[in-house]
Amino acid sequence: MYTYYVFMNLTLAIDDRIVEKARHRASEMGTTVNQYVRDRLAELAGEADTEAAIARFGALSGQGDSNGWKWNREEIYEERLGRYGKS
């Protein structure tokens, strides 16, 4: 059985600055604005592509920088106690 898809072209009126920023951000994510919008519309329609979501997650993973900071439960707890005056 074959599945055929009919694609529709969609024209949007978007500020040039926003499009340029979106292109840059999408490139950092390893995708295009076109693909990103397609994925979001599929999610909105309830037809999200799980494989694409996993790929997007993989592309974004490990991009953060903790500047060498390591998770420390005691420090977090003490900081919160100090914030609320319960030291």
FIFIMI-546517 format. One record per residue (C-alpha): residue number from 1; y, x, z. Coordinates in Angstrom, 3 decimals, always signed. Each point is the difference from the previous one (the first is absolute). Layout:
// FIFIMI-546517
+-----+----------+----------+----------+
| num |       py |       px |       pz |
+-----+----------+----------+----------+
| NUM |        Y |        X |        Z |
...
+-----+----------+----------+----------+
END
This chain:
// FIFIMI-546517
+-----+----------+----------+----------+
| num |       py |       px |       pz |
+-----+----------+----------+----------+
|   1 |   +0.000 |   +0.000 |   +0.000 |
|   2 |   +3.423 |   +1.320 |   -0.955 |
|   3 |   +3.191 |   -0.547 |   +1.919 |
|   4 |   +3.170 |   -0.153 |   -2.048 |
|   5 |   +3.429 |   +0.417 |   +1.488 |
|   6 |   +3.201 |   -1.231 |   -1.566 |
|   7 |   +2.990 |   +2.027 |   +1.122 |
|   8 |   +3.502 |   -1.386 |   +0.245 |
|   9 |   +3.130 |   +2.083 |   -0.308 |
|  10 |   +2.509 |   -0.705 |   +2.743 |
|  11 |   +3.699 |   +0.826 |   -0.167 |
|  12 |   +1.853 |   +0.602 |   +3.247 |
|  13 |   +3.698 |   +0.589 |   +0.606 |
|  14 |   +0.158 |   +2.895 |   +2.481 |
|  15 |   +2.796 |   +2.433 |   +0.825 |
|  16 |   -0.484 |   +3.372 |   -1.754 |
|  17 |   +0.364 |   +1.924 |   +3.273 |
|  18 |   -2.805 |   -1.992 |   +1.577 |
|  19 |   -2.275 |   +0.566 |   -2.989 |
|  20 |   +0.627 |   +3.771 |   +0.058 |
|  21 |   -0.701 |   +0.181 |   +3.733 |
|  22 |   -3.122 |   -2.130 |   -0.493 |
|  23 |   -1.225 |   +2.287 |   -2.799 |
|  24 |   +0.432 |   +3.024 |   +2.236 |
|  25 |   -1.780 |   -1.675 |   +2.909 |
|  26 |   -2.816 |   -1.299 |   -2.207 |
|  27 |   -0.458 |   +3.491 |   -1.449 |
|  28 |   -0.331 |   +1.395 |   +3.528 |
|  29 |   -2.692 |   -2.618 |   +0.580 |
|  30 |   -1.841 |   +1.008 |   -3.174 |
|  31 |   +0.718 |   -3.191 |   -1.903 |
|  32 |   +2.613 |   -1.631 |   -2.226 |
|  33 |   +2.468 |   -2.776 |   +0.749 |
|  34 |   -1.841 |   -2.139 |   -2.534 |
|  35 |   -3.362 |   +0.490 |   +1.737 |
|  36 |   +1.546 |   -0.446 |   +3.443 |
|  37 |   +1.551 |   -3.334 |   -0.992 |
|  38 |   -3.284 |   -1.082 |   -1.617 |
|  39 |   -1.870 |   +0.799 |   +3.210 |
|  40 |   +2.509 |   -1.876 |   +2.186 |
|  41 |   -0.127 |   -3.058 |   -2.253 |
|  42 |   -3.805 |   +0.056 |   +0.119 |
|  43 |   +0.196 |   +0.073 |   +3.806 |
|  44 |   +2.486 |   -2.863 |   -0.015 |
|  45 |   -2.331 |   -2.001 |   -2.246 |
|  46 |   -2.963 |   +0.731 |   +2.270 |
|  47 |   -1.728 |   +2.234 |   -2.512 |
|  48 |   +0.577 |   +3.383 |   +1.607 |
|  49 |   -2.054 |   +2.862 |   -1.395 |
|  50 |   -1.760 |   +1.583 |   +2.972 |
|  51 |   -0.781 |   +3.165 |   -1.930 |
|  52 |   +3.674 |   +0.429 |   -0.926 |
|  53 |   +1.007 |   -0.523 |   +3.632 |
|  54 |   -2.470 |   +2.655 |   +1.126 |
|  55 |   +1.283 |   +2.405 |   -2.658 |
|  56 |   +3.619 |   -0.665 |   +1.053 |
|  57 |   -0.919 |   +0.607 |   +3.651 |
|  58 |   -1.699 |   +3.273 |   -0.965 |
|  59 |   +3.045 |   +1.111 |   -1.992 |
|  60 |   +2.300 |   -0.632 |   +2.958 |
|  61 |   -2.278 |   +1.480 |   +2.663 |
|  62 |   +0.966 |   +3.357 |   +1.409 |
|  63 |   +3.594 |   -0.088 |   -1.245 |
|  64 |   +1.504 |   -0.188 |   +3.480 |
|  65 |   +1.256 |   +3.025 |   +1.912 |
|  66 |   -0.229 |   +0.038 |   +3.784 |
|  67 |   +1.745 |   +3.399 |   +0.202 |
|  68 |   -2.976 |   +1.272 |   +1.980 |
|  69 |   +0.106 |   -2.810 |   +2.575 |
|  70 |   -3.404 |   -1.111 |   +1.246 |
|  71 |   -0.850 |   -3.351 |   +1.563 |
|  72 |   +0.108 |   +0.174 |   +3.803 |
|  73 |   -0.647 |   -3.212 |   +1.913 |
|  74 |   +1.419 |   +1.287 |   +3.302 |
|  75 |   +3.310 |   +1.068 |   -1.583 |
|  76 |   +0.399 |   -3.358 |   -1.710 |
|  77 |   -0.779 |   -1.857 |   +3.214 |
|  78 |   +2.431 |   +2.099 |   +2.072 |
|  79 |   +2.734 |   -0.420 |   -2.630 |
|  80 |   -0.422 |   -3.783 |   +0.086 |
|  81 |   +0.025 |   -0.093 |   +3.792 |
|  82 |   +3.194 |   +2.045 |   -0.010 |
|  83 |   +1.573 |   -2.310 |   -2.576 |
|  84 |   -0.535 |   -3.002 |   +2.256 |
|  85 |   +0.941 |   +1.784 |   +3.240 |
|  86 |   -3.537 |   +0.063 |   +1.403 |
|  87 |   -0.591 |   +3.715 |   +0.499 |
+-----+----------+----------+----------+
END
